[in-house]
Amino acid sequence: MVRENAMPISRHFEIVYMLLHRKTITAGELAQHFEVSTRTIYRDIDTLSAAGIPVYSSKGKGGGISLLPGYSFNASLLSGKEKEDVLMALQMLEATAYPGIEAVLLKFVSLFKKERNNWLEVDFSPWGSGESSRFVFQKLRKAIVNHHIIHFWYYNSAGQASRRSVEPVQLIFKAKAWYLAGYCLSSKDSRIFKINRMRDIEVTDEHYEPRMEAQAIKEAEKLEGQDLVEVKLRISAKGAYRVYDEFPDPMITANSDGSYTVRGEFSIGLWLDSYLLSFGTLLEEISPESLRNRLLSQLSILKNRLE
């Protein structure tokens, strides 16, 4: 029974869809089709009845689950724009590899008599990355949905590696980067991890009871931001492509000489050193002084190694 925890909404819709095309179907047939128990099917029928769908079950020879005669799904109740909005929402879910959603999308396309437009594709992996990185988000999503503990190596902004065991709770996209929020069993506290710093992610069979609420995630965000320092950069006019690619508009000030001033809070560490050095001669000014001295020290070390 591998689909007992499949998305209920998609299963409920598919049950109605099947009943619209077949007068009667048994609970056993539905259970076999969805790979769930008959008890789960009867719970689905109760849910559909409570939602106003006239579905009922009958016993005896020729019995089973049916819709009241004459019932039909009236797609005309939705406007053309509403139908497009429904299909758009389903395609967005499909793009994130949400389980079972492709079958639901195809059925709505059929009911609405619309053509399917593949207008959206979401790929969380970097350009040119291997197949393994494409499955990271699917792996994390399944761990979150099924409440399975994960293990991984994590590299912090200082370049230090640590082995973590985490109860994953939520995927967060913020400031052009993906993060995983969860309860870290190693630290015994709520934590947020930058996903591109996670390596060798292993989803275990260990089940956990969710303990981390929305407030705990906010506390983890505060903890993540405790070591942030106000940084000011001046980047030459030739660096406009990177300025607008990598910083949000509120952080950017265009100067009269064509250069750009960028102000924001950053976590001081090896990652920031490497990131700022990647600007090369595009970088004209850095503050605070302590950060500028860090970069000069890094350049001095690099110069000595290359000589």
C-alpha positions in Angstrom: 0.0 0.0 0.0 2.4 2.7 -1.2 -0.2 5.5 -1.8 -2.1 5.5 1.5 -0.8 9.0 2.2 -1.3 10.2 -1.4 -2.7 13.7 -1.8 -6.4 13.3 -0.7 -7.7 16.1 -3.0 -6.4 14.4 -6.1 -7.8 11.1 -5.0 -11.2 12.6 -4.2 -11.3 14.3 -7.6 -10.3 11.1 -9.4 -12.9 9.1 -7.6 -15.6 11.5 -8.8 -14.1 11.5 -12.3 -14.2 7.7 -12.4 -17.8 7.6 -11.2 -18.8 10.1 -13.9 -17.6 7.6 -16.5 -18.7 4.4 -14.8 -22.2 4.0 -13.2 -20.9 1.8 -10.4 -17.6 0.8 -9.0 -16.8 -1.3 -5.9 -14.7 -0.1 -2.9 -12.3 -2.9 -3.6 -11.7 -1.8 -7.2 -11.0 1.8 -6.0 -8.8 0.5 -3.2 -6.8 -1.5 -5.7 -6.6 1.3 -8.1 -5.3 3.8 -5.5 -3.3 1.2 -3.6 -5.0 2.1 -0.3 -7.3 0.3 2.1 -11.0 0.0 1.6 -11.4 1.8 4.9 -9.6 4.8 3.4 -12.0 4.6 0.3 -15.0 4.7 2.6 -13.6 7.7 4.5 -13.1 9.4 1.1 -16.8 8.7 0.2 -17.9 10.2 3.6 -15.7 13.3 2.8 -17.2 13.7 -0.7 -20.8 13.3 0.7 -20.1 16.0 3.3 -18.8 18.3 0.6 -22.2 18.0 -1.2 -21.2 15.4 -3.9 -24.2 13.0 -4.2 -22.2 9.8 -3.9 -23.5 6.7 -2.1 -22.8 3.0 -1.7 -25.1 0.1 -2.1 -24.8 -3.6 -0.9 -25.6 -6.8 -2.6 -25.1 -8.2 -6.1 -24.3 -5.4 -8.6 -23.8 -3.0 -5.7 -21.0 -0.6 -5.2 -20.3 3.1 -5.1 -22.3 5.4 -7.4 -23.3 8.9 -8.0 -27.0 9.8 -7.9 -28.5 9.5 -11.5 -28.4 12.7 -13.4 -25.5 14.2 -11.5 -22.9 15.8 -13.7 -20.0 18.1 -13.1 -21.1 21.5 -14.5 -17.9 23.1 -15.9 -20.0 26.0 -17.2 -20.3 27.3 -13.6 -16.7 28.5 -14.1 -15.8 31.4 -16.3 -13.1 31.0 -19.0 -10.6 32.9 -16.9 -11.5 30.8 -13.8 -10.8 27.6 -15.8 -7.5 29.1 -16.9 -6.6 30.0 -13.3 -7.4 26.4 -12.2 -5.2 24.9 -14.9 -2.4 27.4 -14.2 -2.4 26.5 -10.5 -2.3 22.8 -11.3 0.6 23.3 -13.7 2.5 25.2 -11.0 2.0 22.2 -8.7 3.0 19.8 -11.5 6.2 21.8 -12.1 7.2 21.2 -8.5 6.7 17.4 -9.0 3.8 17.3 -6.5 2.6 13.7 -6.3 -0.4 12.6 -8.4 -1.0 16.1 -9.8 -0.4 15.2 -13.5 -3.4 12.9 -13.6 -5.6 15.6 -12.0 -4.3 18.2 -14.5 -5.1 15.9 -17.5 -8.6 15.3 -16.2 -9.3 19.0 -15.7 -8.0 19.7 -19.2 -10.5 17.1 -20.5 -13.4 18.4 -18.4 -12.7 22.0 -19.5 -12.2 21.0 -23.1 -8.9 23.0 -23.1 -5.6 22.5 -24.7 -2.7 21.9 -22.3 0.0 24.6 -22.6 3.3 23.7 -21.1 4.0 27.4 -20.2 5.9 26.7 -17.0 8.9 24.6 -16.1 10.6 24.7 -12.7 14.1 23.2 -12.3 15.7 23.8 -8.9 19.2 22.7 -10.1 21.9 25.1 -11.5 22.5 25.2 -15.2 24.7 22.3 -16.3 24.3 20.4 -13.1 24.0 16.6 -13.1 20.9 14.5 -12.7 21.5 13.9 -8.9 21.0 17.6 -8.0 17.7 17.6 -9.8 16.2 15.2 -7.3 17.3 17.1 -4.1 14.0 19.0 -3.8 11.9 15.9 -4.5 13.9 14.1 -1.8 13.5 16.9 0.7 9.8 17.3 -0.1 9.1 13.6 0.5 11.0 13.7 3.8 8.9 16.7 4.9 5.5 15.2 3.8 6.3 11.8 5.3 8.0 13.2 8.5 11.2 11.3 8.0 14.5 12.4 9.6 17.3 13.3 7.2 21.1 13.2 7.6 23.6 15.4 5.7 26.9 17.2 5.8 26.6 20.9 6.1 29.2 23.6 5.3 28.7 26.9 7.1 29.9 30.3 5.9 33.2 29.7 7.6 33.8 26.6 5.5 33.4 24.2 8.5 31.7 20.9 7.8 29.4 19.2 10.3 27.3 16.1 10.2 23.6 16.9 10.9 20.5 15.0 11.7 17.4 17.0 11.1 13.6 16.8 11.3 12.7 18.7 8.1 9.7 21.0 8.3 9.7 23.6 5.4 11.4 24.6 2.2 11.9 28.4 2.1 12.9 30.6 -0.9 14.4 33.8 0.3 16.9 36.3 -1.2 17.5 34.3 -4.3 18.4 31.1 -2.4 16.6 28.0 -1.1 16.7 27.1 2.6 15.5 24.1 4.7 13.9 24.9 8.0 13.8 22.1 10.6 14.6 20.9 14.0 18.3 20.0 14.3 18.8 16.9 16.5 22.5 17.6 16.6 22.1 21.2 17.9 18.8 20.4 19.8 17.2 23.5 18.4 15.4 25.0 15.4 17.7 25.7 12.5 17.7 27.0 8.9 20.1 25.5 6.4 21.1 26.8 3.0 20.3 24.0 0.6 23.3 24.5 -1.7 25.6 23.9 1.3 24.0 20.6 2.1 25.8 17.5 0.8 25.2 13.7 0.9 21.5 14.1 1.9 20.1 10.8 3.2 16.4 10.3 3.9 16.0 7.7 6.6 13.1 5.5 7.6 13.0 7.1 11.0 9.7 8.8 11.6 9.3 11.9 13.8 6.3 13.7 15.3 6.2 17.3 14.1 7.3 19.7 16.8 8.3 22.8 14.9 5.5 25.4 14.4 5.6 28.6 12.4 6.8 30.6 15.4 9.7 28.2 15.8 10.7 28.8 12.1 10.6 32.6 12.8 12.9 32.1 15.8 15.3 30.0 13.6 15.3 32.9 11.1 16.3 35.3 13.8 19.0 33.0 14.9 20.3 32.7 11.3 20.5 36.5 11.2 22.3 37.1 14.4 25.8 37.4 12.9 24.8 39.7 10.0 26.8 42.9 9.6 25.9 46.0 7.6 28.0 46.1 4.5 28.5 48.9 1.9 29.9 48.2 -1.6 30.6 50.5 -4.5 30.7 48.6 -7.8 31.8 50.2 -11.1 29.4 51.0 -14.0 30.8 47.9 -15.9 29.3 45.7 -13.1 25.7 46.8 -13.8 24.8 43.3 -15.0 25.9 41.7 -11.7 24.3 44.4 -9.5 20.9 44.0 -11.1 21.2 40.2 -11.3 22.3 39.6 -7.7 20.8 42.4 -5.5 17.2 43.6 -5.0 16.4 47.1 -6.0 16.0 48.5 -2.4 19.7 47.7 -1.8 20.9 49.5 -4.9 21.7 53.2 -5.4 22.8 54.5 -8.8 25.6 57.1 -8.5 26.1 60.1 -10.8 29.4 58.7 -12.1 27.7 55.6 -13.3 28.8 53.4 -10.4 26.5 51.6 -8.0 26.3 51.6 -4.2 25.0 48.5 -2.6 24.0 48.4 1.1 22.8 45.3 2.9 23.4 42.9 5.7 25.7 39.9 5.2 27.2 37.1 7.3 30.9 37.6 7.5 32.9 34.5 6.6 34.7 32.7 3.9 31.7 32.5 1.7 31.3 36.4 1.7 35.1 36.7 1.1 35.0 34.5 -2.0 31.8 36.1 -3.2 33.2 39.7 -3.0 36.5 38.7 -4.5 34.6 37.3 -7.5 33.8 40.9 -8.5 37.5 41.4 -9.2 38.2 44.9 -10.5 34.5 45.8 -10.6 34.7 46.3 -6.8 35.8 49.9 -6.0 35.0 50.3 -2.3 34.2 48.1 0.7 33.1 48.9 4.2 33.3 48.2 7.1 37.1 48.5 7.4 37.3 45.1 9.0 35.8 43.4 6.0 38.1 45.3 3.6 41.1 44.2 5.7 39.8 40.5 5.5 39.7 40.7 1.7 43.2 42.3 1.5 44.5 39.5 3.7 42.9 36.9 1.4 44.5 38.6 -1.6 47.9 38.7 0.1 47.7 34.9 0.8 46.6 34.2 -2.8 49.4 36.4 -4.2 52.0 34.6 -2.1 50.8 31.2 -3.2 50.8 32.1 -6.9 54.3 33.7 -6.9 
